[in-house]
Amino acid sequence: MYSSQGVGGLSRSFHNLYRNHLSRSRFTKETRPILLNSWEGLGFDINETSLVNLAGEAEELGIQLFVNDDGWFGVEYPRNNDSLGLGDWTPNPAKFPNGLTPYVQAVNNFTVLNSSTPLQFGIWVEPEMVNPNSTLYHEHPDWVLHAGKHQRTLTRNQLVLNVGLPEVQEFIIGFVSKILDSANIQYVKWDNNRGMHELSRPSDNYNYILGLYRVIENLTTKYPDVLWEGCASGGGRFDAGLLHYWPQHWTSDNTDAANRLTIQMGTSMVYPPSAMGCHISAIPNGLTSRNISIEYRGHVAMMCGSFGLELNPSELSPEEASAVPSIMAEAKRVNPVVIDGSFYRLAHPDSSNWPGVQFVSGDEKEAVVFAFQQQYMVKPAPPPLRLAGLDPTARYRNDLDNATYSGATYMNGGLNIAWARADYQSKLIWLEKQ
């Protein structure tokens, strides 16, 4: 790749390559539904009743897609923690006594706020992995990657299925198809939580990836109307090969908004923001214990193609709950620009206390700026945030101070933003071409 416009130009060339020539999903250029994922709200402590209740809370917020994460499967080895059940993809009868079909129908019976559109349903799977505590492993210990007679070591209590084997490929195609045929499932989060550390021969990892491509080729062709999201402990396998089949990836399991800002900017060096997923999680954050305003968390999340919530709505503070409707309305307005627009890194959090990014819409009629203050500073004063990608001779009205300036003024003089005396502040600013 070559660009005469620096690293930013290089990134935008890559973004256009992926969106226009590589990723083949019908969702690649479509706006994505706002989702609520159950994981950080409920974890493994789930059953049909608790999940339907959570879906009801999602309905009240205006969520469009409800996602059932881990913990729903396993009969002999029920998935009550991460040491059990991987590989046994049958709904747990204690949690779902009638299987997935009536449960998913109960979720679909909810509607998106102020409409008659059914609430969509999505599900989490980790098809390439197996727990030793599973029926599958006891029946097929030869199906896992291993180094001869050496001890098989665990990561996250799991082993890797050898997807290079045709019988493993057929197993995965079969059970995923059975899940998708059993209910009205419109989204799949495909996780992958450990690396390939032990091989029988050097070619195993090569054959594995070719086998994985065969599996995903089969499933995405068979179910073209399912929105597929890749995940590998977050972004551990965020690559061009998988972006051919899947339109988006879960960018990181670290949902702390300040960390995510850096992670997303780094990922954007090569991969388009339209292919990233980010959610608003609860505070204090489960990894960093940091408390960040819901506006900041929302703005970081809506910089990605797939925006959602990863929390229990009933645990939101009154201030957070009152802010959610406006944040979701902003996310819906921003999403088409993120999906189709050109992306500019204005200032990076590694080099500035006041980072910022900008999207310019595909028709170049509007732009949206995300500006941030990491820590409140008495001195030095915040520098102007210089914009990019505008027509220097055109005039643009901004909603920060409701003023109109030329594109050249925005790009050379920049926007002067007044920040509150607080850490982790953010602003979303729209510019409309006059």
Salt bridges, closest charged atoms under 4 A:
GLU30 OE2 - ARG26 NH1 3.04
ASP69 OD2 - LYS189 NZ 3.69
ASP70 OD2 - ARG79 NH2 2.96
GLU128 OE2 - ARG237 NH2 2.80
GLU170 OE2 - ARG214 NH2 2.49
ASP204 OD1 - ARG201 NH1 3.21
GLU217 OE1 - ARG24 NH2 3.17
ASP225 OD1 - ARG26 NE 2.98
ASP256 OD2 - ARG290 NH2 2.91
GLU310 OE1 - HIS279 ND1 2.64
GLU320 OE2 - ARG297 NH2 2.58
GLU330 OE1 - HIS299 NE2 3.39
ASP350 OD2 - HIS348 ND1 3.91
GLU366 OE1 - ARG333 NH2 3.98
ASP391 OD2 - LYS433 NZ 3.89
GLU432 OE2 - ARG333 NH2 3.25
